[in-house]
Amino acid sequence: MKHSNRARMGAGVLTSTSLAVALFSGTAAAQSSVTLYGVVDNAFAYVNNQRGHSNFYMSQGNLQASKFGLLGAEDIGGGTKAIFRLESGFNSLTGAQASSGVMFNRQAYMGLSNERYGTLTLGRQYTPYFSMVGALGPTGVLTGATGAHPGDVDALDTTLRFNNAVTYASPVIAGFAFSVQYGLGGVPGSIARGSNFSAALRYDYKPFSIAAGYVKLKDIATSPALGTFAINSPVNNGYASAQSAQLIAAAARYTYNDLMLGVNYSNVQYAPGSRSLFTDEAVFNSYGAIATYRVTPAVNVAAGYSYTRASKANGIADAAQYHQISFEETYNLSARTTFYALQAYQRAHGKSLVASGAGSTVIANAVAVVGDSQNASPSSGPSQFVAMVGIRHAF
């Protein structure tokens, strides 16, 4: 994914400029509001190995995605609100859209929300898997740019969205909340073909939070319900021809005063079909640990480690393994402006199945690709180091 598609999960609407309008008709009154929000995030970056060469360059959307959005709500009575969100990612170095030809590439949905009964939304949306598990996973602490698991193989960064999606999110009951989503394939003669499904459950009790989520993707290459999906790095691009994919993940956090500790796990399975360029099911397991510490009200530090291992399949006996460490330091100049520094190092071992062009795959040495920042520019060997210094402003 491009850097502009990355965002720190849990940021939500970054309070900003709010336009509230009261609409009156006789004795009846309905309250409407539209909030404009967004982020601009630019940095200087250094990578020691991009296809065999070191590089010093400008990068954007690292701490949070560069984006803008509109969030609207209208009170229609009985505790119910009509809601909508339109959110667009962009490249804050060039002004280009994050996805060519798709203005609201991040989110575009509308629906109804009720504090007692929950929220029902229709449109282009993130999955419950990402919204609930990703919020507790590594990218919410270490950014998707350098903290995501290698190549974002488990889509716990902002790289998985459904089109034509119907989503229900429950209210919080005794600390529990759940959400389910179905992406309609829209294929004539078959309800199931091209459809996608996601579900997640989260529990919060005082300083402890835990979540688990599930995603099932069908007809990956042709599904109109699959908006975006990270399958473009050397970690997993050999399986881009998969018929289907299954993602399962869990994450937990515990907070004690200024210290937060967390663990996460994911299992990703790519299943072949009759037209796939591989024959055996491929599995990736990732294990991670994260920690943050608030040094002062303005200064925060974070660190994480992850280990990802592929299965022995498709003629590979020495399966790929990836070790990654990531660090983040932030200084909040204000509630909206933050200086940040990121560092990450990854070491790869073994063999992987990779796309070789011309509709074929080959077995090759696994190469390092830090987080979600270097999918288009992986290393030429087993190691890669990335460092960034930047500024983010939210409005």
Residue pairs with C-beta under 8 A, 6 or more apart in sequence:
1 152
1 157
1 158
1 159
1 228
1 230
1 232
1 372
1 375
2 61
2 91
2 98
2 376
3 59
3 60
3 61
3 62
3 65
3 91
3 145
3 373
4 60
4 61
4 65
4 66
4 67
4 89
4 90
4 91
4 92
4 98
5 61
5 65
5 89
5 98
5 99
5 105
5 106
5 158
5 159
5 228
6 61
6 62
6 64
6 65
6 139
6 143
6 144
6 145
6 148
6 157
6 158
6 372
6 373
7 39
7 61
7 64
7 65
7 67
7 144
7 157
7 158
8 63
8 64
8 139
8 140
8 143
8 144
9 130
9 131
9 134
9 135
9 137
9 139
9 140
9 156
9 157
9 158
10 135
10 140
11 39
11 64
11 394
13 35
13 37
13 69
13 71
14 37
14 38
14 39
14 336
14 394
14 395
15 37
15 335
15 394
16 35
16 36
16 37
16 38
16 336
16 394
16 395
17 35
17 36
17 37
17 395
18 33
18 34
18 35
18 36
19 33
19 34
19 35
19 36
20 31
20 32
20 33
20 34
21 32
21 33
21 34
22 29
22 31
22 32
23 29
23 30
23 31
23 32
30 74
30 75
30 76
30 77
31 74
31 75
32 72
32 73
32 74
32 75
33 72
33 73
33 74
34 70
34 71
34 72
35 70
35 71
35 72
36 68
36 69
36 70
36 395
37 68
37 69
37 70
37 71
37 394
37 395
38 66
38 67
38 68
38 69
38 394
38 395
39 64
39 65
39 66
39 67
39 68
39 392
39 393
39 394
39 395
40 66
40 92
40 392
40 393
40 395
41 60
41 61
41 62
41 63
41 64
41 65
41 66
41 92
41 390
41 391
41 392
41 393
42 58
42 59
42 60
42 66
42 92
42 93
42 390
42 391
43 58
43 59
43 60
43 62
43 63
43 340
43 342
43 388
43 389
43 390
43 391
44 56
44 57
44 58
44 59
44 388
44 389
44 390
45 55
45 56
45 57
45 58
45 59
45 62
45 373
45 386
45 387
45 388
46 54
46 55
46 56
46 386
46 387
46 388
47 54
47 55
47 57
47 370
47 374
47 377
47 384
47 385
47 386
48 54
48 383
48 384
48 385
48 386
49 368
49 379
49 380
49 381
49 383
49 384
49 385
50 374
50 377
50 378
50 379
51 377
51 378
51 379
51 380
52 379
52 380
52 381
55 377
58 93
59 93
59 145
59 373
59 388
59 390
60 66
60 91
60 92
60 93
61 67
61 89
61 91
61 92
61 145
62 143
62 145
62 146
62 340
62 342
62 373
62 388
62 390
63 143
63 145
63 330
63 338
63 340
63 342
63 390
63 392
64 143
64 392
64 394
65 89
65 98
65 106
65 158
66 89
66 90
66 91
66 92
67 87
67 88
67 89
67 90
67 98
67 106
68 87
68 88
68 90
69 85
69 86
69 87
69 88
69 106
69 107
70 84
70 85
70 86
70 87
71 83
71 84
71 85
72 83
72 84
72 85
73 81
73 82
73 83
73 113
74 81
74 82
74 83
75 81
76 82
78 114
79 114
79 115
79 116
80 112
80 113
80 114
81 112
81 113
81 114
82 110
82 111
82 112
83 110
83 111
83 112
83 113
83 119
83 121
84 109
84 110
84 111
85 107
85 108
85 109
85 110
86 104
86 107
86 108
87 104
87 106
87 107
87 108
88 97
88 98
88 103
88 104
88 105
88 106
89 97
89 98
89 99
89 105
89 106
90 96
90 97
90 98
91 97
91 98
97 103
97 105
98 105
98 106
99 105
99 228
104 124
105 228
106 158
106 161
107 123
107 124
107 125
107 126
107 161
108 123
108 124
109 121
109 122
109 123
109 124
109 125
109 165
109 167
110 121
110 122
110 123
111 119
111 120
111 121
111 122
111 123
111 167
112 119
112 120
113 119
113 120
114 171
115 171
116 171
117 171
118 168
118 169
118 170
118 171
119 167
119 168
119 169
120 166
120 167
120 168
121 165
121 166
121 167
121 169
122 165
122 166
122 167
123 164
123 165
124 161
124 162
124 163
124 164
124 165
124 227
125 161
125 162
125 165
125 167
125 181
126 158
126 160
126 161
127 155
127 160
127 161
127 162
127 181
127 198
127 200
127 213
127 215
128 167
128 169
128 178
128 179
128 180
128 181
128 198
128 199
128 200
128 213
129 155
129 160
129 198
129 199
129 200
129 213
129 214
129 215
129 247
129 249
130 155
130 156
130 158
130 160
130 213
131 179
131 200
132 177
132 179
132 200
132 201
132 202
132 211
132 213
133 156
133 200
133 211
133 212
133 213
133 249
133 250
133 251
133 264
134 140
134 156
134 157
134 158
134 251
135 202
135 211
136 202
136 209
136 210
136 211
136 251
136 252
136 253
136 262
136 264
137 156
137 249
137 251
137 262
137 264
137 288
137 290
138 147
138 148
138 149
138 156
138 264
138 288
138 290
138 304
138 306
138 326
139 147
139 148
139 156
139 157
139 158
139 372
141 147
141 260
141 262
141 290
141 292
141 302
141 304
141 328
142 148
142 290
142 302
142 303
142 304
142 326
142 327
142 328
142 342
142 344
142 371
143 328
143 342
143 371
144 152
144 157
144 158
144 159
144 371
144 372
144 373
145 342
145 371
145 372
145 373
145 388
146 326
146 328
146 342
146 343
146 344
146 370
146 371
146 373
146 386
146 388
147 290
147 304
147 326
147 328
147 342
147 344
147 371
148 156
148 157
148 371
148 372
149 156
149 266
149 286
149 288
149 306
149 308
149 322
149 324
149 371
150 233
150 235
150 286
150 306
150 308
150 322
150 324
150 346
150 348
150 368
150 369
150 370
150 371
151 230
151 232
151 233
151 234
151 235
151 236
151 369
151 372
151 375
152 159
152 230
152 233
152 371
152 372
152 375
153 230
153 233
153 235
153 236
153 266
153 268
153 284
153 286
153 308
154 247
154 249
154 266
154 268
154 284
154 286
155 215
155 229
155 230
155 247
156 249
156 264
156 266
157 230
157 371
157 372
159 228
159 229
159 230
159 372
160 215
160 228
160 229
160 230
161 227
161 228
162 181
162 183
162 196
162 198
162 225
162 226
162 227
163 183
163 224
163 225
163 226
163 227
164 183
164 184
164 185
164 186
164 224
164 225
165 181
165 182
165 183
165 184
165 196
165 225
166 181
166 182
166 183
166 184
167 179
167 180
167 181
168 179
168 180
168 181
169 177
169 178
169 179
170 177
170 178
170 179
171 177
172 204
175 203
175 204
175 205
176 201
176 202
176 203
177 201
177 202
177 203
178 199
178 200
178 201
178 202
179 199
179 200
180 197
180 198
180 199
181 197
181 198
181 199
182 195
182 196
182 197
183 195
183 196
183 197
183 223
183 225
183 226
184 195
184 225
185 191
185 192
185 193
185 194
185 195
185 196
185 218
185 219
185 223
185 224
185 225
186 194
186 224
186 225
187 193
187 194
187 224
192 218
193 218
193 219
194 218
194 219
194 222
194 223
194 224
194 225
194 226
195 218
195 223
195 225
196 215
196 216
196 217
196 218
196 223
196 225
196 226
197 214
197 215
197 216
198 213
198 214
198 215
198 216
199 213
199 214
200 211
200 212
200 213
200 214
201 211
201 212
201 213
202 209
202 210
202 211
203 209
203 210
203 211
207 254
207 255
207 256
208 252
208 253
208 254
208 255
209 252
209 253
210 250
210 251
210 252
210 253
211 250
211 251
211 252
212 248
212 249
212 250
213 247
213 248
213 249
213 250
214 246
214 247
214 248
215 245
215 246
215 247
215 248
216 244
216 245
216 246
217 223
217 226
217 229
217 244
217 245
217 246
217 247
218 243
218 244
219 226
219 243
219 244
220 226
220 229
220 231
220 240
220 241
220 242
220 243
220 244
220 245
221 240
221 241
229 245
230 236
230 372
230 375
231 237
231 239
231 240
231 242
232 240
232 375
232 376
233 369
233 374
233 375
233 378
234 352
234 354
234 366
234 367
234 369
234 378
235 284
235 308
235 320
235 322
235 352
235 366
235 369
236 268
236 270
236 284
237 354
237 355
238 277
238 278
238 282
238 314
238 352
238 353
238 354
238 355
238 361
239 245
239 270
239 276
239 278
239 282
239 353
240 355
241 272
241 273
241 275
241 276
241 277
241 278
242 270
242 271
242 272
242 273
242 276
242 278
242 282
243 271
243 272
243 273
243 274
243 275
243 276
244 270
244 271
244 273
245 268
245 269
245 270
245 271
246 268
246 269
246 271
247 266
247 267
247 268
247 269
248 266
248 267
248 268
249 264
249 265
249 266
249 267
250 264
250 265
250 266
251 262
251 263
251 264
251 265
252 262
252 263
252 264
253 260
253 261
253 262
254 260
254 261
254 262
255 261
258 293
258 294
258 295
259 291
259 292
259 293
260 290
260 291
260 292
260 293
261 289
261 290
261 291
262 289
262 290
262 291
263 288
263 289
263 290
264 286
264 287
264 288
264 289
264 290
265 285
265 286
265 287
265 288
266 284
266 285
266 286
267 283
267 284
267 285
267 286
268 283
268 284
268 285
268 286
269 281
269 282
269 283
270 278
270 281
270 282
270 283
271 281
272 278
272 279
272 280
272 281
277 359
277 360
277 361
278 313
278 314
278 353
278 361
279 314
280 313
280 314
281 311
281 313
282 310
282 311
282 313
282 314
282 353
283 310
283 311
283 313
284 308
284 309
284 310
284 311
285 308
285 309
286 306
286 307
286 308
286 309
287 306
287 307
287 308
288 304
288 305
288 306
288 307
289 304
289 305
289 306
290 302
290 303
290 304
291 302
291 303
291 304
292 300
292 301
292 302
293 300
293 301
293 302
294 300
295 301
297 332
298 331
298 332
298 333
299 329
299 330
299 331
299 332
300 328
300 329
300 330
300 332
301 327
301 328
301 329
301 330
302 327
302 328
302 329
303 325
303 326
303 327
303 328
304 325
304 326
304 327
305 323
305 324
305 325
305 326
306 322
306 323
306 324
306 326
307 321
307 322
307 323
307 324
308 321
308 322
308 324
309 319
309 320
309 321
309 322
310 316
310 319
310 320
310 321
310 350
310 352
311 319
312 318
312 319
313 319
314 353
314 363
315 363
316 350
316 351
316 352
316 353
316 363
317 351
318 349
318 350
318 351
319 350
319 351
320 348
320 349
320 350
320 351
320 352
320 366
321 348
321 349
321 350
321 366
322 346
322 347
322 348
322 349
322 366
322 368
323 346
323 347
324 344
324 345
324 346
324 347
324 370
324 371
325 344
325 345
325 346
326 342
326 343
326 344
326 371
327 342
327 343
327 344
328 340
328 341
328 342
329 340
329 341
330 338
330 339
330 340
330 341
331 338
331 339
331 340
332 338
333 339
336 393
336 394
336 395
337 391
337 392
337 393
337 394
338 391
338 392
338 393
339 389
339 390
339 391
340 388
340 389
340 390
340 391
340 392
341 387
341 388
341 389
341 390
342 386
342 387
342 388
342 389
342 390
343 385
343 386
343 387
343 388
344 370
344 371
344 373
344 385
344 386
344 387
345 370
345 383
345 384
345 385
345 386
346 368
346 369
346 370
346 371
346 383
346 384
347 368
347 382
347 383
348 366
348 367
348 368
348 382
348 383
349 366
349 382
350 365
350 366
351 363
351 364
351 365
351 366
352 363
352 364
352 365
352 366
352 367
353 361
353 362
353 363
354 361
354 362
354 363
354 364
355 361
356 362
365 381
365 382
366 382
367 378
367 379
367 380
367 381
367 382
367 384
368 378
368 379
368 381
368 382
368 383
368 384
369 375
369 378
369 379
369 384
370 384
370 385
370 386
371 386
373 386
374 384
374 386
378 384
